[in-house]
């Protein structure tokens, strides 16, 4: 951003809600996250200890996470007309929570238990496990968050539910492409059903 643009932003009457300025030597402008902490905690029903853990994650991990996964060509751009900054950040946390919850529910000692998922898809009693390739670094954002809070984060936005369900669909698609028997069983079970009923 140009100096004039920065000056305009930080001179806004509400800039103190979002930025802090340190003028001890050079002018240093830093983002504040108190406003987002208040916004997201108002959306959740957490105990004080759960809220404290989430607040620490937002302060210590969220800025680096957003910089890594949102930055393109050296800049972070988001359409603030379609949704507010709070909604963008809330959706990101919910999105990551959806993936995190899926792995926490199904993974044990590096193996993903696929028995329930495949049994539900084929209509047969199947015992199966395997490994799933995934960008685990993205899940580091919520690594220290208790599972109950993870579930609450997932459910606060459609993005979280989409992320969770996409893992189920990706696994089933991979199995159906690699195993004709699974593919045949799933076609027979689902040919008369809408996909959303099947995956509900």
Secondary structure, DSSP 8 states (H G I E B T S, - for coil): --HHHHHHHHTSTTGGGTEEEE-SSS-EEEE--HHHHHHHHHHS---HHHHHHHHHHIIIIIHHHHHHHHEETTEE---TTTS-HHHHHHHHHHHHHHHHHHHHHHEETTEEE-HHHHHHHHTS----EE-----HHHHGGGTTS-HHHHHHHHHTSHHHHHHHHHHHHHHHHHHHHH-HHHHHHHHHHHTTS-HHHHT-
